């Protein structure tokens, strides 16, 4: 009987040396007050419709490097962005910012060249404070590139997921309770 208790304690102790699991991190934003970021004529009407999006990725926590994108929900000028055309850069490449953007033309570039505009975007925020820095986009529909540093909504939240050792301790505790109840009978 003492061997079972020792085995349960050994399993619980060995499980406490696990690694942190990735958790889903959700970014929701709404950018407003756009300005022309490239190319004349600067007399074109400035967009007044706010742009909103939700992007989800896996990371150790909200301040950690992005492991992988898992969901993108954003439409700009009729173009709906997907995981396939969205990329990211972590703060270890650019020292103080996280950057999400359109992947086909490079996450750190905007989609315009030689008078042609492509559907592209860039969203940057500070890695330490998680405060927004800037949002910009180019559009094949409007043939312009626009930027904003005004956000009416910007939130980043990480869902807490118990680590493996938490489950191991729970199972070990339940096993000990069952063992104690069996001894009482």
Number of C-alpha atoms within 10 A of each C-alpha: 7 6 8 12 14 11 12 17 16 12 15 20 14 11 17 14 10 11 11 14 15 20 19 22 23 19 18 15 20 16 23 19 16 21 17 21 15 14 10 9 8 12 7 10 8 13 14 10 12 14 18 18 17 16 20 20 20 21 20 18 18 21 18 17 18 21 14 15 19 14 17 20 14 16 13 19 13 11 13 12 20 16 15 11 17 22 20 21 17 18 18 12 10 11 10 15 22 25 23 21 25 27 19 15 18 17 21 18 15 23 24 21 8 5 8 12 19 21 26 27 27 24 24 22 19 17 21 13 10 18 14 22 16 17 25 21 27 27 22 17 13 14 13 25 24 20 21 18 16 16 18 11 14 18 13 17 14 19 12 13 12 11 16 16 19 15 13 18 18 13 15 20 15 12 15 16 12 11 14 12 10 9 9 6 5
